[in-house]
Amino acid sequence: MLERLTKSLLEAPIFKRGEYNYFIHPITDGVPEVRPELIREITGHIVRIADLEVDKIVTVEAMGIPIGIGLSIICDVPLVIIRKRKYGLPGEIEVSQVTGYSKSQLFLNGINKGDRVIVVDDVVSTGGTLLAVLQSLKVAGAIVKDVVVVIKRGDGADRLKAEGYSIKTMVDVEVSESRVTSVKRSENGLGK
């Protein structure tokens, strides 16, 4: 299971962004191309494992979008995309995002009090983005039924757990200066 994902991660090129060894991959960067069979494998796995008794799927611009759209089509559940641009719509919630290499603002629209949601995203490394998203959903009054992230790198998932959030990941990766050195199925239930 997850053979396409594993193989593609092991073949991913690396570049340095400051001190961070960044892997380039279709699911995390949209390059070189996002293959339908990879999205199908990932979303099919989410469908088998996640709690999808939800009113909305929530993801973050930009690379959560392919996963969110695939899941939305399969489950016939609306998709809410947390955007990088302010729209000024009534009830818009501003989210401060801090990752291992950047700071920015994100904007949440389309969530109502009592909405049951699943959050899906491409990667968790520091946990900064997901923590901000989960806090904004709490402010909006949403009920987070599940959080599913394709790739775990670093201690971000542990940071979220320490904050009281439960997160499922598919694979854990380790990266050196020259390559992805390890791809293992996550032990928290989703990757098995």
MDTraj code that builds the backbone (N, CA, C; nanometers):
import mdtraj as md
import numpy as np

residues = "MET LEU GLU ARG LEU THR LYS SER LEU LEU GLU ALA PRO ILE PHE LYS ARG GLY GLU TYR ASN TYR PHE ILE HIS PRO ILE THR ASP GLY VAL PRO GLU VAL ARG PRO GLU LEU ILE ARG GLU ILE THR GLY HIS ILE VAL ARG ILE ALA ASP LEU GLU VAL ASP LYS ILE VAL THR VAL GLU ALA MET GLY ILE PRO ILE GLY ILE GLY LEU SER ILE ILE CYS ASP VAL PRO LEU VAL ILE ILE ARG LYS ARG LYS TYR GLY LEU PRO GLY GLU ILE GLU VAL SER GLN VAL THR GLY TYR SER LYS SER GLN LEU PHE LEU ASN GLY ILE ASN LYS GLY ASP ARG VAL ILE VAL VAL ASP ASP VAL VAL SER THR GLY GLY THR LEU LEU ALA VAL LEU GLN SER LEU LYS VAL ALA GLY ALA ILE VAL LYS ASP VAL VAL VAL VAL ILE LYS ARG GLY ASP GLY ALA ASP ARG LEU LYS ALA GLU GLY TYR SER ILE LYS THR MET VAL ASP VAL GLU VAL SER GLU SER ARG VAL THR SER VAL LYS ARG SER GLU ASN GLY LEU GLY LYS".split()
xyz = np.array([
    [0.0837, -0.1181, 0.0000],
    [0.0000, 0.0000, 0.0000],
    [0.0890, 0.1255, 0.0000],
    [0.0462, 0.2271, -0.0689],
    [0.1191, 0.3542, -0.0832],
    [0.2524, 0.3377, -0.1560],
    [0.2599, 0.2409, -0.2459],
    [0.3843, 0.2163, -0.3199],
    [0.4226, 0.3348, -0.4090],
    [0.3255, 0.3936, -0.4795],
    [0.3557, 0.5086, -0.5668],
    [0.4107, 0.6245, -0.4856],
    [0.3463, 0.6523, -0.3742],
    [0.3914, 0.7615, -0.2877],
    [0.5328, 0.7356, -0.2372],
    [0.5572, 0.6173, -0.1868],
    [0.6893, 0.5824, -0.1332],
    [0.7972, 0.5943, -0.2402],
    [0.7732, 0.5348, -0.3559],
    [0.8719, 0.5376, -0.4652],
    [0.9005, 0.6808, -0.5099],
    [0.7957, 0.7606, -0.5252],
    [0.8144, 0.8979, -0.5719],
    [0.8897, 0.9831, -0.4694],
    [0.8685, 0.9591, -0.3422],
    [0.9424, 1.0332, -0.2398],
    [1.0904, 0.9966, -0.2400],
    [1.1201, 0.8681, -0.2545],
    [1.2609, 0.8259, -0.2572],
    [1.3358, 0.8816, -0.3780],
    [1.2619, 0.9154, -0.4834],
    [1.3228, 0.9723, -0.6046],
    [1.3233, 1.1253, -0.6051],
    [1.2708, 1.1892, -0.5024],
    [1.2554, 1.3351, -0.5000],
    [1.3897, 1.4069, -0.4904],
    [1.4109, 1.5111, -0.5728],
    [1.5322, 1.5919, -0.5602],
    [1.5269, 1.6802, -0.4347],
    [1.6429, 1.7255, -0.3912],
    [1.6577, 1.8062, -0.2697],
    [1.7209, 1.9402, -0.3052],
    [1.6759, 2.0476, -0.2393],
    [1.7497, 2.1726, -0.2444],
    [1.7472, 2.2365, -0.1061],
    [1.8466, 2.3192, -0.0806],
    [1.8570, 2.3854, 0.0496],
    [1.7858, 2.5188, 0.0461],
    [1.7069, 2.5445, 0.1494],
    [1.6450, 2.6747, 0.1711],
    [1.6925, 2.7178, 0.3086],
    [1.7984, 2.8008, 0.3097],
    [1.8644, 2.8324, 0.4364],
    [1.9320, 2.7068, 0.4879],
    [1.8979, 2.6679, 0.6091],
    [1.9524, 2.5454, 0.6682],
    [1.8613, 2.4252, 0.6473],
    [1.7496, 2.4469, 0.5784],
    [1.6481, 2.3434, 0.5626],
    [1.6712, 2.2664, 0.4335],
    [1.6808, 2.1334, 0.4430],
    [1.6912, 2.0462, 0.3255],
    [1.5490, 2.0160, 0.2782],
    [1.5126, 2.0762, 0.1669],
    [1.3759, 2.0754, 0.1170],
    [1.3637, 1.9743, 0.0044],
    [1.2704, 1.8791, 0.0154],
    [1.2501, 1.7845, -0.0941],
    [1.1432, 1.8392, -0.1883],
    [1.1622, 1.8177, -0.3183],
    [1.0693, 1.8654, -0.4208],
    [0.9867, 1.7463, -0.4668],
    [0.8552, 1.7584, -0.4531],
    [0.7689, 1.6436, -0.4799],
    [0.6346, 1.6914, -0.5332],
    [0.5709, 1.6136, -0.6205],
    [0.4409, 1.6546, -0.6753],
    [0.3348, 1.6848, -0.5695],
    [0.3332, 1.6118, -0.4599],
    [0.2319, 1.6340, -0.3574],
    [0.2625, 1.7576, -0.2741],
    [0.3880, 1.7906, -0.2529],
    [0.4233, 1.9057, -0.1698],
    [0.4521, 2.0319, -0.2500],
    [0.4804, 2.0188, -0.3799],
    [0.5209, 2.1336, -0.4598],
    [0.4513, 2.1453, -0.5948],
    [0.3851, 2.0400, -0.6385],
    [0.3182, 2.0434, -0.7683],
    [0.4111, 2.0308, -0.8869],
    [0.5340, 1.9924, -0.8643],
    [0.6296, 1.9705, -0.9723],
    [0.7003, 1.8379, -0.9497],
    [0.7425, 1.7673, -1.0542],
    [0.7334, 1.8116, -1.1920],
    [0.5916, 1.8064, -1.2465],
    [0.5085, 1.7118, -1.2014],
    [0.3687, 1.7049, -1.2402],
    [0.2937, 1.6257, -1.1349],
    [0.1682, 1.6580, -1.1162],
    [0.0848, 1.5868, -1.0205],
    [0.0100, 1.4788, -1.0984],
    [0.0472, 1.3554, -1.0768],
    [-0.0087, 1.2418, -1.1519],
    [-0.1412, 1.1963, -1.0886],
    [-0.2414, 1.1688, -1.1716],
    [-0.3712, 1.1264, -1.1184],
    [-0.3638, 0.9978, -1.0368],
    [-0.2773, 0.9066, -1.0752],
    [-0.2695, 0.7807, -1.0007],
    [-0.2139, 0.8014, -0.8598],
    [-0.1295, 0.9026, -0.8409],
    [-0.0765, 0.9341, -0.7078],
    [-0.1868, 0.9955, -0.6213],
    [-0.2630, 1.0883, -0.6774],
    [-0.3753, 1.1480, -0.6043],
    [-0.4793, 1.0409, -0.5715],
    [-0.5054, 0.9528, -0.6655],
    [-0.6018, 0.8441, -0.6444],
    [-0.5548, 0.7529, -0.5301],
    [-0.4264, 0.7183, -0.5279],
    [-0.3741, 0.6329, -0.4218],
    [-0.3898, 0.7009, -0.2853],
    [-0.3554, 0.8280, -0.2779],
    [-0.3615, 0.9016, -0.1516],
    [-0.5060, 0.9189, -0.1051],
    [-0.5930, 0.9682, -0.1922],
    [-0.7315, 0.9919, -0.1510],
    [-0.8041, 0.8612, -0.1223],
    [-0.7735, 0.7573, -0.1977],
    [-0.8329, 0.6269, -0.1693],
    [-0.7950, 0.5775, -0.0314],
    [-0.6718, 0.6027, 0.0075],
    [-0.6252, 0.5620, 0.1398],
    [-0.6963, 0.6424, 0.2489],
    [-0.7138, 0.7714, 0.2251],
    [-0.7847, 0.8547, 0.3227],
    [-0.9279, 0.8047, 0.3408],
    [-0.9941, 0.7724, 0.2310],
    [-1.1324, 0.7238, 0.2369],
    [-1.1424, 0.5976, 0.3219],
    [-1.0457, 0.5096, 0.3122],
    [-1.0494, 0.3836, 0.3873],
    [-1.0267, 0.4035, 0.5370],
    [-0.9535, 0.5061, 0.5751],
    [-0.9076, 0.5181, 0.7128],
    [-0.9721, 0.6320, 0.7925],
    [-1.0034, 0.7432, 0.7296],
    [-1.0438, 0.8640, 0.8016],
    [-1.1920, 0.8666, 0.8383],
    [-1.2269, 0.9529, 0.9328],
    [-1.3658, 0.9797, 0.9698],
    [-1.4204, 1.0820, 0.8710],
    [-1.5036, 1.0375, 0.7804],
    [-1.5569, 1.1236, 0.6748],
    [-1.7048, 1.1565, 0.6942],
    [-1.7532, 1.1400, 0.8161],
    [-1.8892, 1.1847, 0.8494],
    [-1.8804, 1.3346, 0.8774],
    [-1.8597, 1.4116, 0.7701],
    [-1.8330, 1.5546, 0.7821],
    [-1.9215, 1.6349, 0.6877],
    [-1.9299, 1.7639, 0.7172],
    [-2.0032, 1.8573, 0.6325],
    [-1.9106, 1.9229, 0.5305],
    [-1.7815, 1.9354, 0.5673],
    [-1.6867, 2.0037, 0.4797],
    [-1.5471, 1.9447, 0.4946],
    [-1.4729, 1.9516, 0.3852],
    [-1.3310, 1.9181, 0.3834],
    [-1.2575, 2.0511, 0.3841],
    [-1.1554, 2.0640, 0.4685],
    [-1.0775, 2.1870, 0.4775],
    [-0.9335, 2.1567, 0.4405],
    [-0.8748, 2.2441, 0.3568],
    [-0.7343, 2.2316, 0.3225],
    [-0.6732, 2.3693, 0.3092],
    [-0.5410, 2.3723, 0.2946],
    [-0.4669, 2.4974, 0.2857],
    [-0.4113, 2.5140, 0.1448],
    [-0.4237, 2.6364, 0.0937],
    [-0.3628, 2.6717, -0.0345],
    [-0.2116, 2.6554, -0.0216],
    [-0.1376, 2.6015, -0.1085],
    [-0.1810, 2.5582, -0.2375],
    [-0.1799, 2.4058, -0.2485],
    [-0.0859, 2.3384, -0.1852],
    [-0.0674, 2.1973, -0.2176],
    [-0.1645, 2.1025, -0.1484],
    [-0.2450, 2.1509, -0.0583],
    [-0.3526, 2.0676, -0.0073],
    [-0.4678, 2.0574, -0.1058],
    [-0.4700, 2.1488, -0.2047],
    [-0.5830, 2.1554, -0.2977],
    [-0.6006, 2.0277, -0.3802],
    [-0.4965, 1.9709, -0.4422],
    [-0.5192, 1.8475, -0.5191],
    [-0.5761, 1.7338, -0.4339],
    [-0.5294, 1.7224, -0.3113],
    [-0.5793, 1.6182, -0.2212],
    [-0.7240, 1.6479, -0.1841],
    [-0.7510, 1.7728, -0.1489],
    [-0.8862, 1.8128, -0.1109],
    [-0.9864, 1.7964, -0.2229],
    [-0.9488, 1.8336, -0.3440],
    [-1.0399, 1.8192, -0.4579],
    [-1.0684, 1.6718, -0.4849],
    [-0.9643, 1.5890, -0.4856],
    [-0.9853, 1.4453, -0.5071],
    [-1.0790, 1.3862, -0.4037],
    [-1.0577, 1.4215, -0.2778],
    [-1.1410, 1.3699, -0.1695],
    [-1.2842, 1.4231, -0.1808],
    [-1.2985, 1.5496, -0.2166],
    [-1.4302, 1.6109, -0.2339],
    [-1.5106, 1.5395, -0.3426],
    [-1.4457, 1.5096, -0.4526],
    [-1.5134, 1.4409, -0.5636],
    [-1.5551, 1.3000, -0.5233],
    [-1.4670, 1.2284, -0.4564],
    [-1.4969, 1.0912, -0.4144],
    [-1.6107, 1.0877, -0.3124],
    [-1.6072, 1.1806, -0.2162],
    [-1.7020, 1.1780, -0.1041],
    [-1.8253, 1.2645, -0.1252],
    [-1.8243, 1.3471, -0.2292],
    [-1.9347, 1.4399, -0.2555],
    [-1.9572, 1.5328, -0.1361],
    [-1.8443, 1.5841, -0.0827],
    [-1.8459, 1.6773, 0.0305],
    [-1.7786, 1.8064, -0.0150],
    [-1.8373, 1.9226, 0.0172],
    [-1.7771, 2.0496, -0.0248],
    [-1.6370, 2.0701, 0.0322],
    [-1.5563, 2.1450, -0.0434],
    [-1.4185, 2.1746, -0.0063],
    [-1.4063, 2.3225, 0.0298],
    [-1.3435, 2.3497, 0.1441],
    [-1.3104, 2.4854, 0.1858],
    [-1.1587, 2.4989, 0.1789],
    [-1.1127, 2.5993, 0.1036],
    [-0.9689, 2.6216, 0.0888],
    [-0.9289, 2.7442, 0.1696],
    [-0.8392, 2.7253, 0.2643],
    [-0.7837, 2.8385, 0.3385],
    [-0.6839, 2.9055, 0.2454],
    [-0.7092, 3.0343, 0.2172],
    [-0.6368, 3.1060, 0.1122],
    [-0.5282, 3.1976, 0.1670],
    [-0.4373, 3.2374, 0.0785],
    [-0.3275, 3.3283, 0.1123],
    [-0.3648, 3.4742, 0.0865],
    [-0.4852, 3.4971, 0.0391],
    [-0.5304, 3.6322, 0.0064],
    [-0.6535, 3.6671, 0.0888],
    [-0.6580, 3.7905, 0.1349],
    [-0.7740, 3.8399, 0.2087],
    [-0.8847, 3.8746, 0.1092],
    [-1.0062, 3.8275, 0.1388],
    [-1.1209, 3.8558, 0.0538],
    [-1.2182, 3.9526, 0.1204],
    [-1.2100, 3.9654, 0.2526],
    [-1.2971, 4.0577, 0.3226],
    [-1.4417, 4.0135, 0.3324],
    [-1.4673, 3.8850, 0.3181],
    [-1.6035, 3.8332, 0.3292],
    [-1.6484, 3.8345, 0.4754],
    [-1.7791, 3.8439, 0.4993],
    [-1.8278, 3.8398, 0.6374],
    [-1.7827, 3.7114, 0.7074],
    [-1.7320, 3.7259, 0.8295],
    [-1.6880, 3.6106, 0.9078],
    [-1.5494, 3.5584, 0.8744],
    [-1.4788, 3.6252, 0.7832],
    [-1.3440, 3.5804, 0.7464],
    [-1.2539, 3.5823, 0.8696],
    [-1.1761, 3.4750, 0.8857],
    [-1.0838, 3.4627, 0.9990],
    [-0.9420, 3.4645, 0.9454],
    [-0.8600, 3.5530, 1.0022],
    [-0.7198, 3.5634, 0.9618],
    [-0.6371, 3.4656, 1.0444],
    [-0.5507, 3.3917, 0.9770],
    [-0.4684, 3.2881, 1.0381],
    [-0.3220, 3.3274, 1.0223],
    [-0.2479, 3.3379, 1.1324],
    [-0.1040, 3.3646, 1.1246],
    [-0.0307, 3.2322, 1.1127],
    [0.0426, 3.2165, 1.0046],
    [0.1133, 3.0921, 0.9749],
    [0.2628, 3.1140, 0.9956],
    [0.3254, 3.0264, 1.0757],
    [0.4701, 3.0300, 1.0947],
    [0.5221, 2.8898, 1.0692],
    [0.6068, 2.8763, 0.9662],
    [0.6656, 2.7460, 0.9353],
    [0.8144, 2.7505, 0.9671],
    [0.8859, 2.6462, 0.9313],
    [1.0294, 2.6413, 0.9543],
    [1.1080, 2.7398, 0.8707],
    [1.0470, 2.7946, 0.7661],
    [1.1210, 2.8835, 0.6770],
    [1.0424, 3.0070, 0.6330],
    [0.9212, 3.0301, 0.6860],
    [0.8464, 3.1492, 0.6448],
    [0.7392, 3.1865, 0.7461],
    [0.6906, 3.3098, 0.7329],
    [0.5766, 3.3599, 0.8091],
    [0.4822, 3.4249, 0.7093],
    [0.3524, 3.4038, 0.7273],
    [0.2554, 3.4661, 0.6375],
    [0.1180, 3.4639, 0.7016],
    [0.0218, 3.5214, 0.6319],
    [-0.1162, 3.5233, 0.6766],
    [-0.1989, 3.4354, 0.5828],
    [-0.2940, 3.3650, 0.6405],
    [-0.3901, 3.2853, 0.5660],
    [-0.5294, 3.3322, 0.6074],
    [-0.6290, 3.3028, 0.5224],
    [-0.7631, 3.3525, 0.5482],
    [-0.8659, 3.2410, 0.5305],
    [-0.9474, 3.2225, 0.6353],
    [-1.0484, 3.1175, 0.6399],
    [-1.1860, 3.1773, 0.6136],
    [-1.2560, 3.1243, 0.5151],
    [-1.3936, 3.1611, 0.4830],
    [-1.4743, 3.0336, 0.4657],
    [-1.6046, 3.0434, 0.4799],
    [-1.6922, 2.9310, 0.4455],
    [-1.7133, 2.8283, 0.5540],
    [-1.6709, 2.8574, 0.6761],
    [-1.6939, 2.7657, 0.7874],
    [-1.7960, 2.8286, 0.8814],
    [-1.8978, 2.7513, 0.9165],
    [-2.0018, 2.7978, 1.0075],
    [-1.9918, 2.7246, 1.1403],
    [-2.0417, 2.7874, 1.2442],
    [-2.0434, 2.7246, 1.3753],
    [-2.1168, 2.5912, 1.3662],
    [-2.0540, 2.4877, 1.4202],
    [-2.1140, 2.3541, 1.4195],
    [-2.0787, 2.2685, 1.2990],
    [-2.0132, 2.3266, 1.1974],
    [-1.9704, 2.2460, 1.0833],
    [-1.8756, 2.1357, 1.1299],
    [-1.9034, 2.0130, 1.0859],
    [-1.8129, 1.9007, 1.1120],
    [-1.7152, 1.8959, 0.9954],
    [-1.5846, 1.8982, 1.0264],
    [-1.4854, 1.9071, 0.9192],
    [-1.3751, 1.8031, 0.9346],
    [-1.3147, 1.7713, 0.8204],
    [-1.1882, 1.6985, 0.8175],
    [-1.0874, 1.7935, 0.7547],
    [-0.9696, 1.8005, 0.8126],
    [-0.8607, 1.8815, 0.7594],
    [-0.7646, 1.7871, 0.6893],
    [-0.7313, 1.8180, 0.5632],
    [-0.6333, 1.7390, 0.4888],
    [-0.5241, 1.8321, 0.4390],
    [-0.4013, 1.7827, 0.4378],
    [-0.2900, 1.8632, 0.3883],
    [-0.1803, 1.7720, 0.3367],
    [-0.0831, 1.8339, 0.2708],
    [0.0230, 1.7580, 0.2058],
    [0.1336, 1.7145, 0.3017],
    [0.1821, 1.8067, 0.3852],
    [0.2981, 1.7754, 0.4699],
    [0.2887, 1.8507, 0.6018],
    [0.3365, 1.7866, 0.7072],
    [0.3557, 1.8535, 0.8357],
    [0.5024, 1.8366, 0.8723],
    [0.5681, 1.9507, 0.8964],
    [0.7076, 1.9439, 0.9417],
    [0.7203, 2.0138, 1.0770],
    [0.7045, 2.1446, 1.0829],
    [0.7101, 2.2149, 1.2120],
    [0.5757, 2.2138, 1.2835],
    [0.4676, 2.1982, 1.2082],
    [0.3335, 2.2016, 1.2651],
    [0.2736, 2.3412, 1.2730],
    [0.3498, 2.4418, 1.2325],
    [0.3045, 2.5806, 1.2433],
    [0.1779, 2.6100, 1.1659],
    [0.1712, 2.5650, 1.0432],
    [0.0533, 2.5913, 0.9614],
    [-0.0688, 2.5191, 1.0170],
    [-0.0557, 2.3910, 1.0460],
    [-0.1703, 2.3148, 1.0963],
    [-0.2188, 2.3661, 1.2309],
    [-0.1274, 2.4066, 1.3176],
    [-0.1677, 2.4601, 1.4468],
    [-0.2524, 2.5859, 1.4271],
    [-0.2090, 2.6753, 1.3402],
    [-0.2849, 2.7969, 1.3123],
    [-0.4212, 2.7638, 1.2513],
    [-0.4252, 2.6679, 1.1596],
    [-0.5510, 2.6273, 1.0966],
    [-0.6466, 2.5698, 1.2004],
    [-0.5988, 2.4812, 1.2838],
    [-0.6845, 2.4182, 1.3842],
    [-0.7355, 2.5210, 1.4851],
    [-0.6517, 2.6155, 1.5224],
    [-0.6962, 2.7209, 1.6134],
    [-0.8022, 2.8090, 1.5482],
    [-0.7868, 2.8380, 1.4184],
    [-0.8863, 2.9211, 1.3491],
    [-1.0198, 2.8467, 1.3347],
    [-1.0143, 2.7160, 1.3134],
    [-1.1378, 2.6380, 1.3057],
    [-1.2107, 2.6371, 1.4398],
    [-1.1338, 2.6349, 1.5472],
    [-1.1932, 2.6421, 1.6812],
    [-1.2631, 2.7767, 1.7000],
    [-1.1977, 2.8841, 1.6585],
    [-1.2576, 3.0173, 1.6672],
    [-1.3870, 3.0233, 1.5862],
    [-1.3881, 2.9593, 1.4698],
    [-1.5060, 2.9583, 1.3832],
    [-1.6191, 2.8718, 1.4393],
    [-1.5878, 2.7873, 1.5374],
    [-1.6890, 2.7005, 1.5967],
    [-1.7067, 2.5677, 1.5254],
    [-1.6087, 2.5314, 1.4420],
    [-1.6152, 2.4035, 1.3707],
    [-1.5829, 2.2882, 1.4650],
    [-1.6314, 2.1715, 1.4280],
    [-1.6001, 2.0480, 1.5002],
    [-1.5046, 1.9693, 1.4117],
    [-1.3798, 1.9584, 1.4533],
    [-1.2788, 1.8887, 1.3738],
    [-1.2916, 1.7392, 1.4040],
    [-1.3393, 1.6646, 1.3029],
    [-1.3592, 1.5209, 1.3185],
    [-1.2310, 1.4422, 1.2942],
    [-1.1453, 1.4950, 1.2070],
    [-1.0219, 1.4243, 1.1739],
    [-0.9232, 1.5216, 1.1102],
    [-0.7954, 1.4907, 1.1221],
    [-0.6880, 1.5643, 1.0561],
    [-0.5983, 1.4604, 0.9908],
    [-0.5824, 1.4718, 0.8585],
    [-0.5027, 1.3739, 0.7842],
    [-0.4004, 1.4484, 0.6994],
    [-0.2730, 1.4126, 0.7181],
    [-0.1640, 1.4720, 0.6420],
    [-0.0880, 1.3588, 0.5729],
    [-0.0545, 1.3798, 0.4478],
    [0.0105, 1.2748, 0.3698],
    [0.1506, 1.2446, 0.4234],
    [0.2337, 1.3488, 0.4407],
    [0.3750, 1.3290, 0.4728],
    [0.4099, 1.3949, 0.6061],
    [0.4726, 1.3184, 0.6938],
    [0.5232, 1.3703, 0.8209],
    [0.6741, 1.3825, 0.8110],
    [0.7217, 1.5022, 0.8455],
    [0.8659, 1.5260, 0.8491],
    [0.8944, 1.6117, 0.9704],
    [0.9848, 1.5702, 1.0538],
    [1.0165, 1.6492, 1.1723],
    [0.9202, 1.6235, 1.2860],
    [0.9167, 1.7192, 1.3811],
    [0.8411, 1.6977, 1.5045],
    [0.7093, 1.7745, 1.5108],
    [0.6622, 1.8251, 1.3991],
    [0.5384, 1.9027, 1.3984],
    [0.4169, 1.8264, 1.4467],
    [0.4047, 1.7008, 1.4085],
    [0.2906, 1.6199, 1.4538],
    [0.2962, 1.6008, 1.6050],
    [0.4170, 1.5840, 1.6592],
    [0.4331, 1.5717, 1.8047],
    [0.3962, 1.7022, 1.8740],
    [0.4332, 1.8139, 1.8123],
    [0.3977, 1.9462, 1.8666],
    [0.2460, 1.9613, 1.8729],
    [0.1769, 1.9195, 1.7675],
    [0.0307, 1.9276, 1.7649],
    [-0.0310, 1.8373, 1.8720],
    [0.0252, 1.7184, 1.8886],
    [-0.0235, 1.6263, 1.9910],
    [-0.0078, 1.6884, 2.1297],
    [0.1051, 1.7543, 2.1543],
    [0.1292, 1.8202, 2.2824],
    [0.0289, 1.9334, 2.3070],
    [-0.0226, 1.9909, 2.1987],
    [-0.1241, 2.0971, 2.2087],
    [-0.2657, 2.0398, 2.2208],
    [-0.2766, 1.9060, 2.2205],
    [-0.4059, 1.8422, 2.2381],
    [-0.4769, 1.8024, 2.1100],
    [-0.4074, 1.8094, 1.9962],
    [-0.4683, 1.7742, 1.8686],
    [-0.4240, 1.6350, 1.8251],
    [-0.5152, 1.5621, 1.7622],
    [-0.4844, 1.4310, 1.7069],
    [-0.4645, 1.4469, 1.5566],
    [-0.3580, 1.3899, 1.5042],
    [-0.3271, 1.4014, 1.3617],
    [-0.2847, 1.2655, 1.3091],
    [-0.3362, 1.2316, 1.1915],
    [-0.2975, 1.1080, 1.1247],
    [-0.2072, 1.1437, 1.0073],
    [-0.1021, 1.0667, 0.9908],
    [-0.0127, 1.0851, 0.8769],
    [0.0017, 0.9519, 0.8037],
    [0.0380, 0.9595, 0.6754],
    [0.0527, 0.8379, 0.5958],
    [0.1932, 0.7820, 0.6012],
    [0.2915, 0.8695, 0.5741],
    [0.4308, 0.8255, 0.5742],
    [0.5169, 0.9269, 0.6488],
    [0.6230, 0.8752, 0.7110],
    [0.7242, 0.9576, 0.7762],
    [0.8476, 0.9589, 0.6872],
    [0.9043, 1.0772, 0.6631],
    [1.0237, 1.0853, 0.5797],
    [1.1397, 1.1454, 0.6579],
    [1.2580, 1.1036, 0.6189],
    [1.3820, 1.1641, 0.6673],
    [1.4596, 1.2088, 0.5453],
    [1.5238, 1.3261, 0.5571],
    [1.5894, 1.3882, 0.4431],
    [1.7309, 1.4283, 0.4807],
    [1.8267, 1.3959, 0.3921],
    [1.9648, 1.4408, 0.4095],
    [1.9885, 1.5590, 0.3153],
    [2.1105, 1.6044, 0.3051],
    [2.1437, 1.7145, 0.2140],
    [2.1308, 1.6734, 0.0679],
    [2.1310, 1.5428, 0.0409],
    [2.1317, 1.4988, -0.0984],
    [2.0097, 1.4174, -0.1424],
    [1.9306, 1.3630, -0.0457],
    [1.8189, 1.2789, -0.0871],
    [1.7241, 1.2510, 0.0291],
    [1.6060, 1.1998, -0.0063],
    [1.5160, 1.1441, 0.0942],
    [1.5777, 1.0101, 0.1330],
    [1.6142, 0.9952, 0.2585],
    [1.6866, 0.8755, 0.3016],
    [1.5954, 0.7650, 0.3533],
    [1.4730, 0.8027, 0.3941],
    [1.3846, 0.7029, 0.4519],
    [1.2391, 0.7441, 0.4315],
    [1.1562, 0.6477, 0.3930],
    [1.0116, 0.6646, 0.3862],
    [0.9523, 0.5439, 0.4579],
    [0.8846, 0.5699, 0.5694],
    [0.8240, 0.4618, 0.6473],
    [0.6757, 0.4894, 0.6638],
    [0.5967, 0.3843, 0.6670],
    [0.4551, 0.4007, 0.6960],
    [0.4418, 0.4558, 0.8359],
    [0.3551, 0.5529, 0.8552],
    [0.3355, 0.6128, 0.9869],
    [0.2801, 0.5118, 1.0853],
    [0.3205, 0.5252, 1.2092],
    [0.2774, 0.4330, 1.3127],
    [0.1467, 0.4747, 1.3790],
    [0.0946, 0.5931, 1.3432],
    [-0.0257, 0.6420, 1.4115],
    [-0.1552, 0.5911, 1.3518],
    [-0.1470, 0.4923, 1.2644],
    [-0.2688, 0.4274, 1.2172],
    [-0.3017, 0.4506, 1.0718],
    [-0.2693, 0.5650, 1.0158],
    [-0.3135, 0.5914, 0.8794],
    [-0.2266, 0.5203, 0.7771],
    [-0.0981, 0.5103, 0.8032],
    [-0.0094, 0.4516, 0.7045],
    [-0.0108, 0.3009, 0.6996],
    [-0.0792, 0.2382, 0.7898],
    [-0.0785, 0.0918, 0.7952],
    [-0.1861, 0.0318, 0.7086],
])
top = md.Topology()
chain = top.add_chain()
for i, resn in enumerate(residues, 1):
    res = top.add_residue(resn, chain, resSeq=i)
    for name in ("N", "CA", "C"):
        top.add_atom(name, md.element.get_by_symbol(name[0]), res)
traj = md.Trajectory(xyz[None], top)
